Amino acid sequence: MISDILTDAEENMELAIEFAKEEFAAIRTGRAHPAMFAKLTAEYYGTPTPLQQLASFQVPEARMVVITPYDRSAMAAIQKSIRDSDLGVNPTDDGHIIRVTLPELTEERRKEYIKLARHKAEEARISIRGTRRRAKEALDKMVKDKEVGEDEVVRAEKQLDASTKKHTDAIDDVLKHKEAELLEV
């Protein structure tokens, strides 16, 4: 019973870290990468469709992404989606492919992205702490219902606290890496 609660908490904390990594990947740095477009969707036959399903992405240069739509009729929708996003880029097309050239990041824009990354990291930490709180409540309920002894719950809470610390430290490491990447000129 206690091990199930701890296992569930551990899995949820891992999911929070993975989600934070995905969020960080979507934050633009000075280098181009296809993950920047992972959260974008385009209107395709009346349905919002992820760009990853509408086109292939290549990075021929450090600051350029070439997008090849699978269906040319989706080209305008893909361009509109990219233009309307918060990436700060203007796509161009030649009828067959879409080119996205990333401008150099200004110091001000870098600071905005760092602030955004810190916000995303804090959201992940809040999620981890919420998972810890729910697990602790479940453990306390077990003691109250006299399903397990207090000593077992104290040991489980120590494991839970150690797991929480490990996962929040992992979020901090990912954030530190992203900040270093953003400050890299």
KEKE-3310 file (N, C-alpha, C; in steps of 0.2 Angstrom, whole numbers, plus 5000, padded with zeros to 4 digits):
npx = (5004:5009:5020:5015:5009:5021:5027:5018:5019:5032:5032:5024:5031:5042:5036:5033:5046:5049:5039:5043:5056:5051:5044:5055:5062:5055:5057:5065:5082:5098:5101:5094:5081:5071:5062:5057:5045:5036:5025:5016:5002:4992:4978:4971:4961:4950:4953:4963:4980:4995:5011:5021:5015:5011:5022:5040:5055:5070:5087:5098:5107:5114:5105:5094:5079:5072:5056:5047:5032:5020:5009:5005:4994:4993:5002:5000:4993:5003:5013:5006:5003:5016:5020:5011:5015:5024:5038:5044:5048:5049:5042:5047:5042:5045:5036:5037:5045:5046:5056:5063:5071:5081:5083:5097:5097:5093:5100:5090:5079:5084:5085:5071:5067:5075:5068:5055:5059:5062:5050:5043:5050:5047:5034:5035:5041:5031:5021:5028:5029:5015:5012:5019:5012:4999:5003:5007:4996:4988:4996:4994:4981:4980:4986:4977:4966:4970:4977:4990:5006:5012:5026:5030:5025:5032:5044:5041:5038:5050:5057:5049:5051:5065:5064:5057:5066:5076:5070:5066:5079:5083:5075:5081:5094:5091:5085:5097:5105:5098:5097:5111:5113:5104:5111:5123:5132)
npy = (4994:5007:5007:5008:5021:5028:5024:5029:5043:5045:5042:5052:5064:5062:5063:5077:5082:5078:5085:5098:5098:5097:5109:5118:5115:5120:5134:5146:5147:5154:5145:5135:5123:5109:5106:5118:5121:5112:5114:5121:5123:5121:5126:5113:5107:5112:5107:5109:5105:5097:5104:5096:5085:5089:5092:5090:5094:5101:5106:5115:5125:5134:5144:5142:5135:5123:5119:5107:5104:5091:5091:5103:5111:5115:5124:5138:5139:5133:5143:5154:5150:5149:5162:5169:5164:5165:5165:5175:5176:5177:5167:5162:5157:5147:5141:5127:5124:5130:5142:5147:5159:5162:5177:5185:5184:5197:5205:5209:5201:5188:5189:5189:5177:5169:5173:5167:5153:5151:5153:5142:5132:5134:5131:5117:5114:5117:5108:5096:5097:5098:5084:5078:5083:5077:5063:5063:5066:5055:5045:5050:5048:5034:5031:5037:5029:5018:5008:5006:5007:5021:5022:5016:5025:5037:5033:5031:5044:5051:5045:5050:5064:5064:5060:5070:5081:5076:5077:5090:5096:5091:5098:5110:5108:5106:5119:5127:5123:5127:5140:5143:5140:5149:5161:5160:5166)
npz = (5000:5005:4997:4984:4984:4985:4974:4964:4966:4963:4950:4945:4948:4940:4927:4928:4927:4914:4907:4909:4903:4890:4888:4890:4878:4869:4870:4862:4857:4852:4842:4829:4830:4828:4838:4842:4836:4841:4849:4841:4831:4816:4806:4798:4786:4794:4806:4821:4819:4824:4819:4817:4811:4799:4791:4787:4796:4794:4798:4791:4793:4807:4811:4803:4798:4788:4781:4775:4769:4769:4762:4750:4750:4763:4766:4768:4780:4788:4788:4793:4806:4811:4810:4818:4830:4846:4843:4836:4822:4804:4792:4775:4759:4744:4736:4737:4748:4765:4773:4788:4795:4809:4818:4826:4844:4854:4869:4877:4873:4876:4890:4893:4888:4898:4909:4906:4906:4919:4925:4919:4925:4939:4938:4936:4948:4957:4953:4957:4971:4974:4970:4980:4992:4990:4991:5004:5011:5008:5014:5028:5029:5029:5041:5050:5047:5053:5045:5043:5053:5062:5062:5050:5041:5044:5040:5026:5023:5024:5013:5003:5004:5001:4988:4982:4984:4976:4963:4962:4962:4950:4941:4943:4938:4925:4922:4924:4914:4903:4905:4903:4890:4884:4887:4880:4867)
capx = (5000:5013:5025:5011:5009:5027:5028:5014:5022:5039:5031:5021:5037:5046:5032:5034:5052:5049:5035:5048:5061:5048:5043:5062:5064:5051:5060:5070:5089:5101:5102:5088:5080:5064:5058:5054:5039:5033:5019:5012:4997:4990:4972:4971:4954:4946:4956:4970:4984:5002:5015:5025:5011:5010:5028:5046:5059:5078:5091:5104:5112:5113:5100:5089:5075:5068:5050:5044:5025:5018:5003:5006:4989:4994:5008:4998:4991:5009:5016:5002:5004:5023:5020:5007:5018:5029:5044:5047:5051:5044:5043:5046:5041:5046:5031:5039:5047:5046:5062:5063:5078:5081:5087:5101:5094:5095:5101:5083:5075:5087:5082:5064:5067:5077:5062:5050:5062:5062:5043:5041:5054:5043:5028:5036:5042:5024:5018:5031:5027:5008:5012:5021:5007:4994:5005:5008:4989:4986:4999:4991:4974:4981:4987:4971:4961:4974:4979:4998:5008:5015:5033:5031:5023:5037:5050:5039:5038:5057:5058:5045:5055:5071:5062:5055:5072:5080:5067:5067:5086:5084:5072:5086:5099:5089:5085:5103:5108:5094:5100:5118:5111:5102:5116:5128:5132)
capy = (5000:5013:5007:5010:5028:5031:5023:5034:5050:5045:5043:5059:5068:5061:5066:5084:5084:5077:5091:5104:5098:5098:5116:5121:5114:5125:5141:5148:5149:5156:5140:5132:5116:5107:5106:5125:5120:5106:5116:5125:5119:5124:5124:5109:5105:5113:5104:5111:5099:5099:5105:5089:5080:5092:5094:5088:5099:5100:5112:5115:5130:5135:5148:5141:5129:5122:5115:5104:5102:5085:5093:5110:5115:5117:5129:5145:5138:5132:5150:5158:5147:5151:5170:5171:5161:5169:5164:5181:5174:5178:5162:5163:5151:5147:5137:5120:5123:5136:5144:5151:5161:5165:5182:5185:5186:5203:5204:5210:5195:5183:5190:5187:5169:5166:5174:5162:5147:5151:5152:5135:5128:5135:5127:5110:5113:5117:5101:5091:5098:5095:5077:5076:5084:5072:5057:5064:5066:5048:5042:5052:5045:5027:5031:5039:5023:5012:5003:5005:5010:5028:5022:5015:5031:5041:5031:5033:5052:5052:5043:5055:5070:5063:5059:5077:5085:5074:5079:5098:5097:5089:5103:5116:5107:5107:5126:5130:5121:5131:5147:5144:5139:5156:5166:5158:5171)
capz = (5000:5005:4991:4979:4985:4984:4966:4960:4967:4959:4942:4943:4948:4933:4922:4929:4924:4907:4904:4910:4897:4883:4888:4889:4871:4865:4871:4857:4859:4846:4837:4827:4831:4826:4844:4843:4833:4844:4852:4836:4827:4810:4804:4792:4785:4799:4813:4823:4818:4826:4813:4816:4807:4793:4788:4790:4798:4793:4800:4786:4796:4814:4812:4798:4798:4782:4783:4769:4770:4765:4757:4748:4752:4770:4767:4770:4787:4792:4788:4797:4813:4813:4810:4824:4837:4850:4841:4833:4816:4798:4787:4768:4755:4737:4733:4738:4755:4769:4776:4794:4797:4816:4819:4832:4850:4858:4876:4880:4872:4880:4897:4893:4888:4904:4914:4904:4908:4926:4926:4918:4930:4945:4937:4937:4955:4960:4952:4961:4978:4974:4971:4987:4996:4989:4993:5011:5013:5007:5020:5034:5029:5031:5048:5053:5047:5056:5041:5044:5059:5062:5060:5043:5038:5045:5035:5019:5022:5023:5006:4999:5005:4997:4981:4981:4984:4970:4957:4962:4960:4943:4938:4944:4934:4918:4921:4924:4907:4898:4905:4900:4883:4882:4888:4875:4861)
cpx = (5004:5018:5021:5010:5015:5029:5025:5017:5028:5037:5028:5027:5041:5042:5033:5041:5052:5045:5040:5053:5057:5046:5050:5064:5061:5053:5066:5077:5092:5102:5095:5087:5073:5059:5054:5047:5034:5026:5014:5008:4994:4983:4972:4965:4950:4948:4962:4975:4991:5006:5019:5022:5010:5016:5034:5050:5066:5081:5098:5109:5110:5107:5094:5085:5071:5062:5047:5037:5024:5013:5004:5000:4989:4999:5006:4997:4998:5012:5012:5003:5011:5023:5016:5010:5022:5036:5048:5051:5046:5046:5043:5046:5043:5041:5031:5040:5046:5053:5060:5070:5077:5085:5091:5096:5097:5096:5094:5079:5078:5085:5075:5063:5070:5071:5057:5053:5061:5055:5041:5044:5050:5037:5029:5038:5036:5021:5021:5029:5019:5008:5014:5016:5001:4996:5005:5001:4986:4989:4996:4984:4975:4982:4981:4966:4964:4975:4986:5000:5012:5023:5034:5029:5029:5043:5048:5039:5045:5059:5055:5049:5061:5069:5060:5061:5076:5076:5067:5074:5087:5081:5077:5091:5097:5088:5092:5106:5104:5096:5107:5117:5109:5107:5122:5127:5135)
cpy = (5006:5013:5009:5018:5031:5030:5028:5041:5050:5046:5049:5064:5068:5064:5074:5086:5083:5083:5097:5104:5099:5106:5120:5120:5118:5132:5141:5150:5152:5151:5137:5125:5114:5107:5113:5125:5115:5108:5119:5120:5124:5122:5120:5106:5106:5111:5107:5105:5101:5100:5099:5084:5083:5093:5091:5094:5097:5107:5112:5120:5131:5139:5148:5135:5128:5117:5113:5101:5095:5086:5101:5114:5118:5122:5135:5144:5137:5139:5154:5156:5149:5159:5172:5168:5166:5168:5170:5180:5176:5172:5165:5157:5152:5143:5129:5119:5130:5136:5148:5152:5165:5171:5181:5187:5192:5201:5204:5203:5189:5183:5188:5180:5166:5167:5168:5155:5146:5150:5145:5131:5128:5131:5120:5109:5112:5110:5096:5091:5096:5088:5075:5077:5079:5065:5057:5063:5059:5044:5043:5049:5037:5026:5032:5033:5017:5007:5001:5009:5017:5027:5020:5021:5036:5040:5032:5040:5054:5051:5048:5061:5069:5063:5066:5081:5083:5077:5087:5100:5096:5095:5109:5115:5108:5115:5129:5129:5126:5138:5148:5144:5146:5161:5166:5163:5168)
cpz = (5000:4999:4985:4979:4983:4976:4962:4960:4963:4952:4941:4943:4942:4927:4922:4926:4917:4904:4904:4904:4891:4883:4887:4881:4867:4865:4866:4860:4852:4841:4835:4828:4830:4832:4845:4841:4836:4846:4847:4833:4822:4809:4798:4791:4791:4806:4815:4823:4820:4819:4812:4812:4800:4788:4791:4791:4797:4795:4796:4789:4803:4815:4807:4799:4791:4783:4776:4771:4766:4760:4756:4750:4759:4771:4770:4778:4791:4793:4793:4805:4815:4814:4816:4831:4840:4848:4838:4827:4810:4793:4780:4765:4748:4733:4735:4746:4759:4773:4782:4796:4804:4816:4826:4838:4853:4865:4880:4879:4876:4887:4898:4892:4894:4909:4912:4906:4915:4928:4925:4923:4937:4944:4939:4945:4959:4959:4956:4968:4979:4974:4977:4992:4996:4992:5001:5014:5013:5013:5027:5035:5031:5038:5052:5053:5050:5052:5041:5051:5057:5060:5053:5039:5038:5040:5028:5018:5021:5016:5002:4999:5001:4990:4978:4980:4977:4964:4957:4960:4953:4939:4938:4939:4927:4917:4920:4917:4902:4898:4902:4892:4880:4882:4883:4869:4855)
residu = (MET:ILE:SER:ASP:ILE:LEU:THR:ASP:ALA:GLU:GLU:ASN:MET:GLU:LEU:ALA:ILE:GLU:PHE:ALA:LYS:GLU:GLU:PHE:ALA:ALA:ILE:ARG:THR:GLY:ARG:ALA:HIS:PRO:ALA:MET:PHE:ALA:LYS:LEU:THR:ALA:GLU:TYR:TYR:GLY:THR:PRO:THR:PRO:LEU:GLN:GLN:LEU:ALA:SER:PHE:GLN:VAL:PRO:GLU:ALA:ARG:MET:VAL:VAL:ILE:THR:PRO:TYR:ASP:ARG:SER:ALA:MET:ALA:ALA:ILE:GLN:LYS:SER:ILE:ARG:ASP:SER:ASP:LEU:GLY:VAL:ASN:PRO:THR:ASP:ASP:GLY:HIS:ILE:ILE:ARG:VAL:THR:LEU:PRO:GLU:LEU:THR:GLU:GLU:ARG:ARG:LYS:GLU:TYR:ILE:LYS:LEU:ALA:ARG:HIS:LYS:ALA:GLU:GLU:ALA:ARG:ILE:SER:ILE:ARG:GLY:THR:ARG:ARG:ARG:ALA:LYS:GLU:ALA:LEU:ASP:LYS:MET:VAL:LYS:ASP:LYS:GLU:VAL:GLY:GLU:ASP:GLU:VAL:VAL:ARG:ALA:GLU:LYS:GLN:LEU:ASP:ALA:SER:THR:LYS:LYS:HIS:THR:ASP:ALA:ILE:ASP:ASP:VAL:LEU:LYS:HIS:LYS:GLU:ALA:GLU:LEU:LEU:GLU:VAL)
# end
